[in-house]
Amino acid sequence: MDSAEMERVILEWVRRPNYSPVKSRVLAKQLQIPLDQVDDLKRVVKRLLRSGLLRYEANHRVKPGTPIASSPKTLDEELAPKADSAAPVGYLPLKTSAPKKKAEKTPGKPAGKANPSQRPGRIVGTFQRNAKGFGFVRPERPFGEAQSGKPPEDIFIPEEYAKDASTGDTVVVALSKHKGKTPGPRGEIVEILNRQTRQFVGTYFEDRGGAFVRVDGSVFARPISVGDPGAKNAQPEDKVVFEMVRFPSPYQDGEGVITEVLGARGRPGVDTLSIIREFDLPDAFPEDVLEQTREEAARFEKENFDGRVDLTGATIITIDPEDARDFDDAISLEKTEEGNWLLGVHIADVSYFVRPKTPLDREARSRATSVYLPDRVIPMLPETISNSLASLQPDKPRFTKTCYMEFTPQGLRTEIKLHNSVIKSCKRLTYEQVDGFLAEPEAWKKKLGEKVFDLLGRMRDLSRILRAKRKRNGSLELSMPEVKIELDKEGRVSGAHATENTESHKIIEEFMLSANEAVAESIRDKDWPFLRRVHQTPSPHKLKALTDFVRSLGYKVSSLESRFELQKTLLEAAERPDQRAVHFAALRSMQRAVYGPMDEGHYALASECYCHFTSPIRRYPDLTVHRLVDAILKNQKPKNDYDELMILGRHCSDREQRAESAERELTKLKLLHYLSERIGMEMDGVVTGVESYGIFVQGIAIPAEGLVRIDSLRDDTYYFDRASHTLSGRREGNEFRLGDVVKVEVSDVDLERRELDFRLAGVTAKKAAPAGETKGPTKTAPFSKTKRSASPKRAIEIGEKKKAKRAKAAGGFKKKPSKKKRK
């Protein structure tokens, strides 16, 4: 890459809306600059700094600057005549106007191949393979119209050009000049930079003297050969773990070797083990970690309370779910003589037990989060700490980090005080008990005692004030009810129930949010980098699409790019039948919250400065924040490095996503086992996705998600509109959109591929429409079981109005000519 091209790439990268300032060496990594060109990049950065196109902020982090010109210029004008003005953003042009130069050999350095990701027209991204063999690559950084606010466009990879790449692999793609039937860019995988995993789980079977594994899910279409029959004493229908030796490609089958036999498929507990191995979740703690845990327990028993504020006599309580095993937050609340509120949030002082650069810290950092599976918890810390030493159990002295916040009667925070403290919780309450108190306070006065009774009353009043203030600031509240599955003693699904977000939950939530904000602002005021909880503003492209969608439902909105307009729409939807549709669509338009030192705020909470402080037992980012609170209290400057925090934030975000995916996949697997014995079972469900090939529906009582295939909708010809998330028939009322409630029945369950098929539940036939009229049923009317015309293979996608008009005018799909005519 010559200096002119490097200037263009650097400027386009730092001017992205979501760019966070980093040092030059981190910038080189982000741009995949080869090691032998890093010095060149630094020289280019310095040249751009002198010109004013870049500037430094704290710690020499690079950020966009203002050109030293009398009038504003475009990027092409700023860089002309050095760069090719037609080069797209984020990757090097396929052709450049600069003359070709012969490669010069560097003295003492042998000539070698250039980094393939830096060659013209090469893009690095993550591959997602479809069960049919083809796939898509999501670029690591945007290209094309990057400044438009649109997300990176996926690159279609035909099966024959996908090599042996597997889902999740990081790959290098060469863009193709040829257009295909699929919209958007096409390409060919030229190199696999990093395998997401080589370990897979599946079902063992034998065929024609060979041993094979059917891999769970739809990762691979064909079984994988695993050597001689009976390897590792595996028996047919056993669940096994195997290491991939040769990944399958369009031209050869895969090959692997069995490393572990989990047990017979369907045996209790085997499904959980399968998910643990599939997602490479941590198992038992290493011996050196357990040894240090025992030492910490002994040290705590002998420890005195010197240097800590003694709050053991204060009225402090915990409120948690009924089945909670660890208690890491407690609350106190008093009224001051001036009439202000003094809120105390007391959090388990995990940093006392887990010191930096110890075995405990190494393991906690690696795990980054506890994993909450339906039938077990995989903790971040050994249970001696998480469920005993650090857990705020009632009537036991426990070390805490205390954040005192003083609020005016109107909810304006006036002061923050941080302490290392020791508390003794005087009462352990559950959400259900607090909801009982809120419903009938006087009935609980004797049960709770006067002090706790008065405390709960104050907590109720202050939380309502703070919640109202947060709403006035533009905080968004998405109503997405969760359903928790119920398991029997063998770990099988026995039922399910909805977990409501009641007022007791909102009280604790409001106080935790307040503490997180207060601690984040205290660290920010020191000008120290720290791990924030960042929720970026949704892209204008997605908010525009959301605006169009809610307008199609009849909402009168200007633009949902205004958070207050979006907040108003969400509140209005709460009173309407289409609430699920609006809230589902709003959730999908949001970005994912992540950890990092970027000063970008939390969009959904309308918070300019936010971090996680309140759950150090189960989240490593909270532990790092506790160490900074220690530094504040000791008046010591920490050694936090911005670039290292960027790496740690990404690691913690990835671990969080892995934990959520594992929990979701195990829940799905258990539900599929449950429904495989209940084919034909009817249930109400919510449309969670609309595609050209059908609609995805999630059960309300039993939260399993399945597909109603377009081929099963035999009552009409359907058209797909991506912009409005709808599948519409020609007959009035035949329409499905995101958030609709429909009745479905279980049609088919494929446990190996983890797929569930629904069909719409038919009850009675529709009345015949008068001649010349095509009026069909409304959404609530049942679908007829009478014979219909042949269903289309897929819905027609109408991205443009002209296409839609032509399709409707043609009456849907044209009938294929008979065999005679084709001859």
N, C-alpha and C positions, 0 to 999 in steps of 0.2 A: 504494500500500500504506500503510495507516495504521499508527500506532506500535504498536497492540495486535497487529496481524497480524505486524508485523516482529519483535516480541518473541518470538512463538511460533515463527516460522521460524528465527530465530537460535538459540534454545535447542534446538530439535529438531535443528538441523544440528550444533552443537558437541557434542551428547550422543551422536552416532553412535559405534559402537565403533571405527571406523577414522579418526575425525577427528584431524587433526594441528594443533596450535595455530598460528595465523597472526595477522598484524596486521589491524586493522580494515579497511584498504583492500583487502587480499587477500580477506578474508571477504566484502566487498561484491562482488568479482569472482566468487567461488565461488557466491554466491547470485543472480548476474545482476541485481544492484540497478542501476537506471538511474543515470547520472551525477548527475542533479539530485536524487537521494535519498540519495547517499552521506553527506552531512552529517547527514541524519536518522538514518541507521544508526549513525553515530558517537555521536550523542546517546543513542540507545536503548542502545547498548553501555555507555555511562557510567552510565546509570540502572540497568542490570542489575548493573554492578560494585558500585554503592552498596548494592544490595539483597542482594549476596552470591551471586546466581545465576550470575554470571561472575566470573572473577578473572584477573589478569595473571600471566604467567610472564616469563622473561627477554626483554628487548627489546620489552616491551609486546605480547606475543603473547597472544591471547585464549584462555582455556580454561574449561571448566565449573567452577563454584564450588559452594559449599554454602549453601543458603538460611539467612538469619538468623532462622530460626523455631525455636521450642522443640521442634517435632515435625516429622518429615518429611512433605512434601506431594507430591502428584502434580503434573504439569505444569499440568493444568487448574486445580488449586487454587491453585498459585503465581501464575497469571496471571489468575484470575477476579477481577472479572467482565469484564475487558477483552476477552478473546478468546473466539472461538467454539470450545467444547470439542469439537465434532465435526470440526474441521478435520483432515484427514489430514496426515501428516508429509511435508515436502519440497515441497509445492506448495500454492498458495492454494485455498481452498474454492470450489466452484462457486456456493454460496450462503452468505451470511453473515447473521447476525442483526442486524448493525449497520445503521442506517438509511442509505440512499443519500444521498450529498452531491453537490452540483453542483461541477464542476471549477472551481477558483479560478485565475484568471490571475495569474501572477507579474509584478510590474511590470518592464517592460523585457525580458520574455521572452515570445515569441509562443506561443500555445497550440498544442501539437502532439500527435501520437499517442503514447500510452504505449508503452513497450517491450512488444512482444507476449508475450514470455516471462514478464512480470510480471502479465499479466491473469489473472483467476480461471480456474482449470482448465487453465492452459497449462503444458506441460512441455518442457524442452529435452533433446534426446538425439541419438543417432547412428542413422541409418537403414540398414537392411539389406534390399535388395530381392530377392525371390524371382524366379526366371526366369518364373514365371507372372504376374507383375505386382504381386501384393500384397507386403507386407513387414512388418517389425517395427522398432520404435524402442526402443533400449536407453537408458533415462533416464541422464543424467549424475549424478544423485543419487537416492537411494531415495525412494519415496513409499509411502503405505499403512503397513503394519506394519514400520516401519524398525527398531524396537528388537528385533524378533524374531530378528535374525540372518540373515534371509532376504535373498538378493541382490535388486537392483532387478528388478521384474517387467517383462518386455517388453510393449510395447503393439502390438497387432495393427492394421495399417493396410490396409484394403481397397484394391484397385487404383484404384478410382474416386476415392479420397480421398488418393492418394499424390502428386498433382500430378506434377511432372517430377523429383522427387528421385531421386538415384542412390545406390548403396551407398557408405557412408562419409560422406555429407553430414551436417552438423549441422543439425537442423531443430527447429521449434517445433510441438508437437502440442496440439490441443484435444481433451480427453477427451470421449467420447461417452457419453450416458446409456443408449443402447440396447445390449442384449446380443445377441451373434451366436452362431453355432454353435461358434466357437473359444472355448476357455476363456480367462479373463483379461480385462484391460482392452482396449478398442478406442478408436480415435481417428482424427483427421483432421489431415493436415499443413496448417498454415496459413501457414507461412513457412519458407524455406530460408535459414538464417543464414550457412552457409559450405559451399562446394563442396570436397569432398576433392581432386578433380582435374578438370581439363577436358581433359587429355591421355589418349588411349587408343590401343591398338594393335589391329590386326585385319588381315584378308585382303581385298585389293581385288578387286572384280569389276564387270563391266558388264552391264546388262540393259535392253533396250528403249531404248537411246540414253542411259541414265543411268549415273552412276558411284556405286558403293556400297561400304561396308566392313562385313564381318561381324566384329563386335567379338569379340576372344578371350575365352573364358570364358563365363559365363552372366550377365554384367552386364546386357546388353540382349537382349531376345527377338527384335527385328527389326533388319535392317541399317540403317545410317546413310547417308543421302545425302551425297556429298562433292563435288557440283558437276559440272563438265564432265568427260567421259571423257578419260583421258590426262593428268589434272592431275599435275604434277611428274614427267611421263613414266612414271607407274606403269603396269605391265602386269598383266593378270589373274593372280591367284594370288600377287602380290607381297605381302609383309608391309609395312604402312605405319603411320606414326604420324599421327594427326589430332587437331585441336583441335575440341572440341565448341562449335558456335556456338549451337545450340538443342537443349536436352535433350529426349528423347522423353517423351511423356506418354500417358495413355490416349486422348487426343483428337487428337494430332498426332504425326507421325513426327519423329525427330531430324534434325539437319542439322549437318554439320561441314566442315572444310577440311583437306586433306592438308598436313602440314608436313615430312614426311621419308619417303623410300622406303628400307626396310631391305634389301630383296633378295627373291629368289624364295623362297617357302615351301619348307622342307625343305633349303635350301642350308646347308652347315656354317656355324655361327656365327650364323645369323640368329635362331635360337631364343634365344640368349643376349642378343643385341641387343634382341629384343622384350621380354624381361623387364627389362632395364636401363631401357628407355624406359617400360615400363608402371609400374614402381615409382619412376620419376624418380630413379634412382640417379646419383650424381655420375660425371662422365666424367673428362676430362683436368684436371690442375691448372692454375689461372690462372697467367699469366706472372709476376705479382708474387710468387706463392708459390714458383715455381721459382727466381726470382732470389734470394730470401732464402735458399733452400736452398743455392744455390751459395756465398753469402756465409758461411753457417754452416760449410760444408765447409772453406773457406779458414781461417776462424777456429780451427777445431778442430785443424788441422795445426800451427798456430803456438802453440796453447795449452799452458801448462805445467800441472803438477799441484798448484800451490800451493792450500792450503786443503782438500785432499782427503787422506783416509787412504790411504796407499799399500798396497794388498793384492796387488800384482802377483806377490809371491813366495809367496802362499798357495796351497794345493791347492784349486782351485775348478773345478767342472765344470758343463756344461749337459747336460740330458737332454730330448730333444724327439722328435716324430715323424720318421720317416725322410725325409719330403718337406717338412719345415719350411724356410721361407725366411728367417724372422727369429727371433732368439733373444733374448728379453727377460728371462729369469730364469736365475740360476746359483746353485749351492749349495756351501757349505763346512760342515764339521762336525768339531768337535774334542771331546775329553774334557778337562775342567779338572783341576787338581791335587786339588780336593775331590771328584772323581768325578762332577761334573755334566756335562750336555751343553751345548755352546756351538754353537748352530745359526746360521749366517749365510745369509740370503736376500738376494741381490744382484740388483737390478732396474735395467735400462737407464735412465739418467737422461735421459729425453726432455725434461724441463723445462729442461735446459741449452740445448737447441737451439730449443725452442718457448716463447718468452717471451710474456707476456700482451700483448694489443692489437697484435700483429704480423700480417702477412698469413698466416703459417703458423698462428698461433693461431686466426685468424678461420676459416680453411678447416677446421682440425681440429675446431673447435667445431661448425661447420655439419654436417660428416660424422658426427661423434660416435663412429663405430665403423668398423672395416674390414668389408667384406662378402665373405664366403667363398663364392663360387659354385662349382659343380662343376668348371668348366673355367678359372676365373681368380679372382684376388683384386682387389678394388677397395679399395686401402689408404686408411687415414685420413691417413697422412703420405706424402710423396713417397719413392720407393724409395731415394733417396740417403741418407735418414735411416733409414727403417724397415729396409732390408736392408744398410746399410753402417755409417754413422756411429754409430748407436745400437745396432746389433745386436751381441750379445756373442759375436763370432766367436773361435775358439780362437787363442791366441798373439798376440792384438792387444790393446793397452791400450784399455780402454773405461771411460767414466765411468758410475758407478752410484750408486743410493741403496741403502745397506746397512742391513738390519735384523738386529741381533744379538739372539738370545733365549737366555737361559740356563734350562735345565730341570733339575729334580732327577731322580734315577734313576727316579722314579715318574711323571715327565711333568708335574710341576707347574712352571709358568713362574714364575721368581723375579725376572727382570730383563729390561729392554728397553733397547737402545742403538741410536740412529740416527746414521748418518754419510753425508756426501758422500764418495765413495770412487772409487778407480780400481783395476780388476782386470785380470787377464789369464787368461782361461779356459785351463786346461791340457789339457782333453780335451772333445771334443764326442761325446756318446754318444746312441744312439737307445733308444727303449723296448724294442725287440726285443733289443738287445745286453744291456741290464740284466736283462731276463727270462732271457736265457741265463746270465748270471752267477748269478742267484738260483736257477736250477735246478741248476747245477753250478759252484759257486764256484771250486774248485781248478783247473778247466780254463781259467779266465780270468785266473789270477794273472800269468802271463807276458805275456799280451796287454795287460793294463791297466797293468802296473807296480805296484810295491808300494804307493805312496802312494794311487793311485786305487782299487786293490783294497781297501785298508783303509777308505778313505772310504765306498765302497759298502756295506761290511759294517756300518759305523756307521749309515749312512742307513737301511738295512733295519731295524736294531734299534730306533732311535728312532721311526721312522714307525709301527711296530707298537704301541709304547707309547702314542703320541699318539692313534692310531686307537682303541685300546681305551678310552682315557680319554674320547674324544669320544662313543663309544657309550654309556658309562656316564652321560653327561650328557643322553642322549636324542636324539642326532643320528640322522636318518632316512636310510636308504640304499635308494633305489629302483633296482631292476635293470631298466633299459630298454635292451636291446642296440641299438646303432646299426649301420646297414648303409651302407657307402660304395660308391657306384657307380663302376665302372671305365669309362673312356672311351678310345676309340681316337684316332688322330692328328687325325681330323676332328671330334672332340667328340661322337661318337655312343656310346651305351651298348654296351659289349662284355661286361659281366658285373658282378658285385657281390661284396662280401665283408663279413663282420661285423667290426666293430672292437671288440675285447674290452677291458674295463677291467681290465687285469692288475695285478699287484702293483707293477710299475714305475710305472704311471700313478698308483696310490694313494700311492706314496712322495712323488712330486712334489706331488700334490694336497694331501696332509696338510701339507707344509711351506708351500705357498702359503696355505692356510687359516690356518695359525698366524701367518704374516706379516701377512695382511690384518687379523686380529683384533688383533695387537699394535699396528699402526699406528693402527687405528681407536681403540683405547683411549688411545693417546698423545695423539691430537688431542682426544678427548672430555675428557681430564683438564685440558685448557686451557680448556674451556668454550667452544670455538669451534664454530660451525655448519659442517658439511661434508657432502659427498655420500656418504651411506651406501648400502649395498646392503641394501634392505629386503625381507623376505619375511614378510608378515603371517600371523597365525594363521588357518587356514581357518575359515569361518563355522560356528557350531554346527549350523546347518541341514544343511550339506554333510557334516559329520562324523557326524551322526545317520544320514543316508542311507547313508553308507559303512559305518557299524556294522550297519545292517539288511542291507546287501548281503553283507558277509562272514559274517554269521550264517546267511544263506540258503545259503552254501556249506558250512556245517557247522563254522565256527570258533566256539569258545566264548570270547566276549569280553564284557566288561561295557560299556564305552563307549570309543570311539576318540577322544573329546575329550581323553583322557589321552594325551600324546605317548608315554609309555612303553608303554601298551597298544598303540598303533599301531606302535611300533617292534617290539614282541614279535610282533605279527601279521605284519609284513613279513618278519621273520626266519623265522617258522614257514612262511610261504608259500614261501620259497625252497627248502624241502625237499619241496614238494608239486606235483603236476601243474597245479594251478590258479594257479600263481605269476603268470602273465601277467594273469589276471583280476583278482587282488587288486592288483597293482602298477599296472595301467592305471586301475582305479577310484580308487586312492589318489592317483595323479597328477592325475586330473581333479577331485578334491576340493580340490586345493591352489590357492592364489592365485598370481598371477604375480609374480615378484620384480621390483622396480623400483628406480630411483635417486631419492633425495630426502634432505632433512636431517632427516626424522622419526626420532625416537628410538624405534623399534619393534622392533629386533632382527631376527634371521633365524631363522624358525621351523624350517625343515628342518635347519639346521646346529646348532640349539640354542645359538645365539650371541646374547648380549645386545647386543653392539656389533660391527658388521662393516662393512667397506668393501672396495672393489676398489683394490688398490695394485700388483698384480704384472704388469699388462699395459698399460703406458702407450703402447706402440707401436700398439696396436690399439683402445684404449678411452679416450675423453676423460675420463670420471670419474676414472680412475686418474691422469691427468695433473694434475687439480685437487688430488688428494690429495698428489702429489709436491710441489706448490707449498706446501702447508701443512707438509710435512716440512721444506722449506727455511726456512719462517717459524719453526718450532720451533728449528732449528739456529742461526738468526741472532737468536733471541729477539726477533722482531718480530711484532706483532699484525697479522694479515691484515685486509683490508677486506671479507671475506665477508659478504654480506647474506642472512639466512634466506629472505626472500621471493624474491630473485633465484635462490637455490639451488633453491627449489621449481620455478621456471620451467625452470631448466637441467636439473633432474632429470627433469622430464616430457619435455623435448626429447630427452634421451639415451635415455630409456626408449622413446619413440616410434621413434627411429632404430634402436634395437636390434631392436624388433619388425618394422620395415620390412625390415631386413637378413635376419632369420630367414624372413620371409614370402617374400622374393624367392628365397632359396636353396631353400626348400621348393617353390616354384612352378616354378622351372627344373628341379629334380630330377624333379618330377612330369611336366613336359613332355617331358623326354628319355626317361623311362621309357615314356610313352605312345607316342612314336615307335617305341621298341623293341618294344613289345607289339603295335602296329598291324600288324606283319609276322608276328605269331605267334598269330593267332586259333586257339583250341582248345588252346593250351598249358596244361598242368596244373601246379599248384604248391601247396605248403602255405602256409597263411596264418593270421593271427591276427585274431579278431573285435575291431575297434577301436571299433565303434559299433553300437548297436542302436536302431532306430527303428520306427515303426509301418508304414513302407513297405518295410522290408528291413533287411539287416545290412551294415555296412561291414567289409571284410576287407583287411588289408595283407599282401602276400606276405612270406615270411620270407627267402628267398634273394634275390628281386627285390622291393625295398621299395615296390611300387606299391600304392596303395589304391583299391579299387573297390567297387561296390555289388552285392550279391546281392538283386535285387528280390523283393518278396513274391510277385509274380505268377509267378516262376519256381519257387517252392516248391510243387509240385503234389501232394505226397504227403500233405498234411494241411491242416487249417484252423488258422491260427496266431493267438495272442492276445498282445498286447504289454503288458508290465508295466513301466511307467517306473521304478518304485521299485527294482526288482531288475535293471534293464537286461537283461531277458530277452524272447525271442520264443518262445512255447511252443505246441506242437501238442497235440491231444487224445490222441495216441498216446504211450505211454511212451517216453521217450528222445528224442523230437523236441523239442529245446530248444536255443536258442542264447543265449549270454550273453557279456558282455564278457570278452575274454581267451581264449575257446575257440580251439583249433587245428582248422582244417577244411581239406579239400582242395577247391580250386576250379579252374575253367578259364576262360580268357579268352573272353568272349562277344562283346563289342563295344567298339570304341574310337572315340570322337568327339574328334578332335584340335582342332576349332574350339571346342567347348564345354569341352574338357579333362575329359572324363568317361570313366570306365572301368567297364564292366559285367562282373561275374563271374557264373558259375552254379556251383552245387555239382556237383562231378565225380561222375557215377554210374558204377559199375563192374559190379555184378551185381544182379539182382532180389532183393527180400526174399522170404523164405518166407511162404506164406500163413498167417495166424494161424488158430487153431481157431475154430469157430463161436462167436459171442457174445463173442469176445475182440478187443480193439483194440490189442494190444501191437504196438509198432512197433520200429524199429531203435534201437540205442544210438547215441551220438554218433560212434563209430568205424565203425559199419556204413555201407556205401554206400547211396545212394538209388536206388530202382528207376527204371528208364526205361520201365516199363510204363505204360499209359494210366491217368490218374487222373481224378477228378472235377474240374470246373472250379475253378481257384484263385480265392480271394477277391481283390477289388481292393486291399484293404489289411487289415492286422491289426487286431483289436479291441483298443483300449486299455483296460486295466482298472486304473483308479486306485483303485477301491473294491472291497471284497470282494463286496458285494451285486451289483454289475454283473457281476463275474466269474462268480458263481454262476448268475445269470440267463442269461448268455451260454452257459455250458456246458450248462445244462439245456435250452436251446433248440437245442442241437446246432450252435452256430456261427452262420453266416449263414443267413437264411431264403432259400429259393429265390424268385426273381422269378416272378410269375405269367406264364403263357404269353401270347402276343399275343392269342389268342382271348379269354382271361379279361380282359385289360386293356381290350379293346374293349367 
